[in-house]
Amino acid sequence: MTTKCLFMNYRCLYVALETPDVYIVERLFSSSLVVVVSQSMPRRMNVYHFKKGTEICNYSYSNNILAVRLNRQSLVVCLEESIYIHNIKDMKLLKTLLNTPSNPSGLCALSISHSNSFLAYPGSDTIGEIIVYDANNLSTMTMIPAHDSPLAAITFSASGTKLASASERGTVIRVFSIPEGLRLFEFRRGMKRYVNISSLSFSPDAQFLCASSNTETVHIFKLEQHSPSGEEQAPSWSTYVGKMFTAASSYLPAQVSGMMSQDRAFATVRLQMAGQKNVCALATIQKLPRLLVASSDGQLFIYNIDPQDGGECTLVQKHRLFGSDKEWEETEKSKLMEPPQACQSYAATVAIPSSGPVTATLTGYSEDGGAKKGEVIPEHEFAAGPVCLDDETEFPPVSIR
């Protein structure tokens, strides 16, 4: 099996074909630092400089790698029952969290804020507890009892001050303050059926939150505090209806009244397909708010959002992440996915020169859970200064000495 990896940087698109069995690819913002894990070696993490076509280093772990998360300070590797925290600048292993609750999906989130480098992961495999860990100070901050059923999705806002979560039921999405762990918002995605929420994402200003699932609908919620009851408002039909619901909820059971107090979606998108795994993100493109949805079959949809009135979002653009127009049409008709063979393979671009095996193998970290540092490519090991991995204005420097 081969996998196609694409890396986008401003107006450039780097395409890599026939990458052997890759199932995890993580890029550090807009830098050239890329982390890859393959199915043939699921316990090994390789760190590449993809523009130079060189491998920086690799690490091996005691079990299969399920997820990798990056920010400007840390690289986090999640296994089913342990988590490893590395310093992104020199790849030194800083902390190993052993005997964490069983996490077969590798669910975890790492904030991207420079000052608030927080890590969130499940605190239980039976209920929806969230552990929030300070990746800078290497200490546990708080435990949040978020849901009654196990977690399905978690994500931080860009500032690291908000954390959104959803459970396996997929009906309720909650937002908490960080580091306090106080519930700020509660949104109801639906009432009739349970769904598998695959993606949660805040807008850059944390004013909106989007959620995608295995259904055909993507929901966008608006994070706004309702005006205090004493504040004067212009009377409207929705105001009267809201007051009626508030009054009626006091006579209903707590569970029912809780449903009535939960906010619904501010805006929605109806996808052209259902049942496929997809991820969503909110971004500002050309000073306009946009919703991006990428599906598992290689399609990227960009929707316009009305930040004032919400409602149904309109499709602005549709992109195919691989394949030409003709090939795509033929693929849709025949249901066969045969990637074009025009570009050099990614495996070839990162291949180590055939000048003999690299012997720079460093001592492992078995006393900290079995993470072992493997080969360090000489170009990076003996660099006079930090290896520059930045594109344009993005960083960080990474040095292996």
N, C-alpha and C positions, 0 to 999 in steps of 0.2 A: 504494500500500500504506500502511496506517496501523498504528500501534503503540500499545498501551496501556501507560502507565507508572503504577505505583502506588508510593507512598511511605508507609511505615508509621512512625508516631511514637507510642510508648507505646500509648494506646488509640485514637488517631486514624488514619484511613486516608484519604490524599489520593489521589484518583483523577483521572487525566488521560487523556482519550480522543482518538483521531484524531491522535496525534502523528506528523507526517510522517516516515516512513522512519527512525525511530530504531533504531539497532542497538547503541549503547553508552549505558548510563545508570549512573552511579556517584554514590552519595551519601556524604558525609563523616559517618560515624557517625550520630548523631541530629540533626545540624544541618540547616539549610535549604540548605546548599550542595550543588548538584547539577550534575554535569558531563554533557553530552549531546553525542553525535556522531551525525549522520544519514547515511543512505545517499546522499542527494542531494548532500551536501557532506562526503565522508568524510575530507577533509584538514583540516577545521575543527572545533575544540573550542569549545563554548559553555559558559560558566559561569553558572548561574542561581541566584537566590534564589527558590525555588519557592513559598514561602508568600506572599511579597510579589508574586509574579508579575512579577519584573523580571530582566533580563539584566545581569550584572555586567561581563563582558568576554568576549572570544574570542581564540583563537590559531589561526593557520594554519601548516601544516607542509608539508614537501617531498614527502610521500607519504601514503598512506592510514593513518589511525590504527587500530591493531589492538587496543589495550587502554589503559585508564586506571586508575591506582591512586592512592589517597589515604591519607594519615595526617595527624597534627596538624602536621607540619612540612613535608611535601613533597607535590607533585602530580607524578606520573610519567606520561609519555605514551610508549607503546611503538609504534614503527613496525617494519617488517620488518627493517631493517638499521641502526636507530639508536634511541636512547632519550634523552628530554628530561626533565630534573629541574627543577621550578619550586619556588620558595618559596610555600607555600600562603597566607601572610599578605598578600603583595603581588603574587603571580603573576610575580615576576621570574624569568627563566630563569637558573638557577644553573650548570647543566652540561649538555653534550651529549656523549653517548657515540656516536661515529660508527663506521661500519664494523664493527658487531657481527655475529656469525654470522647467517646467514639464519634468520629466525624468523617464518615465514608465519602462524603461529597467534597471534602476539603473546604468547607465554608469558612471564610474569614474576610476581614476588611482591614485595610491600612489607610489611614488618613494621609493626604498629600501635603498638609500644612507643614511649613518649616518649623514653627514653634510648637505645634500640637501634633506630635508624631504618635498617634494612638493606634493600637491594634485591637480589633474586636473578633471574638470567636465564641462558639457555643460553650456554655457552662454546664450543659446537660444534654443527654441524648434522648430524654423522655419528655422534657418540657422546654419551653422557649426562653431559657436563661442566656444572657449575654455577659461575657467577661470582657471588660475594657482594660487593656494593659498599656502602660506608658512605655513605649519603645525607646524613648530617650533615656529615662531614668531607670528602666528595667524593673518596674514594680507594678503590681496590680492596683488599679485605681478604684474600680467599682464593679458590682454585679447587678445587672438589671433584670428583674423578672418581667420579661416583655410579653410572653404569650403562654397559653396553656398547653399548646402542642409544640413539637420540635420546630426549630428554625428552618426556614427555606432560603431567606435572602437577608443580607445586611449591607449597609453602605454608609459612609461618612459624607458629610458636606465638605466643601473645599476647605473651609476654615477649621474643620475638625471639631466644631462646637455642636453639631447635631448628628444624630445617628438614627437612621430609619431601619425598620425591620419588618419582616413578614414571616408567618409560620407556614407549616405544610398545608394547612387548610386554605390559605390564600384569600380569605375573605376580609381580613382586617389588616391595615398597615398602620404602624405606630411610629412616631418620631419622638426622640428623647433628647434632652439637653446633656451635653458632655462638658465637664466631668461629673456633674451632679447626678445624672441618671433620672431626671424628672421627666414625666410624660408631658410633652408640649402639644402634640396633635394626635388625632386618631381618625383614620379615614376608612371608609367601608368600600371595598372594591365591588362586592356583590353579596347577595344573600341566598341565591338559589342553588349554587353549586360550588364545590371546592375546586380550586385550580392550583396548578404548580407555577408559582411566581418564580421566574428565572432571572429577573433583573430589576434592580432598583437604582435610581440615579437622581441626584439633586441637580438643579441648575447651578451655574457658577455663583450666583448671588444667594442661593438657598431659599429663594422665594417660591420655587416650584419643585415638585417631586414626581417623577414618572415611574411607572411600573408596567412591566410586560410579563406575559405568561404563555402557557400553551394554548390559549384561546386566540381568537382573531382580534381582540380589543386591547389597545394600550391605553392606560389611564394616566392622566396628569392631574395632580392635586395641587392646590394653591395653599401655601403656608401663610395664613394671615390670621391674626388675632381678632376675634369678634369684638365690636365696640361694647363698652360697659353698658349695662342696662340703664344707667342713669343718664347717659349721653343722649342728647336729642338727635333724632334722625327724621328725615323726611318720611312720612307715612307711605307705605306701599303695600301691595297685595302680599309680597313675600314676607314683609315684616309682620303682618297680621297672621299669616300662616305659621310663621316661626313661633310667635307667641302662643298660638293655639297648641302647637306640638309641645312646647315647653310646659304649658299648664297641664296638658293631658298626661305627660310623662310621669308626673308626680303620683298618679293613680295606678301606674302600671308596674309590673315586676321589674326588679333592677336590671335583669338581662335585656328585657324589651326596651326599657327606657334608655339603656346604654346604646342600643342600636339607633334609637331616634336622635341621639345627641352626636352621632358620628357624621362627619362631613362626607359628602359624595364627591365624585370627580369633577374638577373644574373644566377639564377638556378631555376629549377622547379621540382616538384614531382607530379606524376599522381597517385592519390589514387585509390584503388580498388572499392570505393563506391562513390556515389554522392548524394547530397540532405540531408546528415546527418550533424548535427552540430558537429564541431570538434574544438579543440584548438591545437596550434602549439607552439613550443619553440625551441630555438637554444642553444646547450650546447656543452661543450668539455668533451668527454668521452674517457678515456685512451689516452689523449693528441691528440685526433682527433676530428674535428668538426662534429657534428651530428645534424640532424633535428629530433625532436620528434613530433609525431602527435597522439593525443588521440581522439578517436571518441566516440560519444554518446552511441554506442552499446557495449562499454567496451573493445575496442581494442587499443593497443598501438603499433605504427609503429616507427621504428628507421631507419633513412636513412643516408647514407654517403654523404658528401658534398665535392666537389673538390674546395678548396678555391682559386685556381689559374685560372682554366678554366671554372668553373661553369657547366652549361648544366644540363642534366637530372640526378637527384640523384638516387642512387641505394639503394634498400632495404637491410638492414643489418640484422635486427631482427624484429620479430613480437611477441607480447605478448598478452595474454588474462588477463585482470585485475581481472577477477573472473571466477570461474568454472573450472572443470577439462577438459582434452582433450575430453573424451568421452561425457561428458555433453555438451561441446561446440558444438561438431558435431551434437548431437541430437537436440540441440537448433537451429542450423542453418537449419536443415532439417524441423523441426516442426514449426519454427518461434515462439517458446514459450520461455520466459525468466523465468526459475524457479531456483533461486539461491540455492546452496546446504545448508543443515541445519547442518553442522558439528560443527560450532564454536558458542561460546556463543555470544549472541546478544550484540551490543554496548550499547543498552538501559540498559541492565543488568549490564554491567561493570561500568556505571556511575550512577547507581541507588543510591539514598541516603539511608543510613542504616535506618531500621525500628525502630528507637528509639524515635519516636515522631517527630512532625513537627519542623522545624527550625524556631526560632522566631526572629533571627537577621535581621530584616527588617529596612533598613536605609531610611532617608528622601530622597524624590525624587528631581528631578530637573525640576519641572513643569514650573518654571519661565524662563527656558532656552529651551522651546520647548517641554516639556513633557517627556523627558527621565527619567525613574524612576529606581533607583537601587533596585533590589529585594533581594532575599535570598543570604546570604554569608555563605558558609559552615564553621562551626566552626574550622575545621582543619586549614583552611587558615586564618580565621579571627584572631585567637589567636596564630598564628605562632610567635616564638621568633624572627625570622629574615625573610629575603625574602624567599618566597617559591621557591625552585629551580625547574625550568622547563626545564633544559637544558639536551640535549643528547650529549655526547662526548664533543666537544669544543664549541657547539652552546649555546647561551643564549637566552632570557633575564631573569633576576629575576623578579618575579611578587609577590607583597605582598598586601594583603587586611587586613587592621588593623582596 
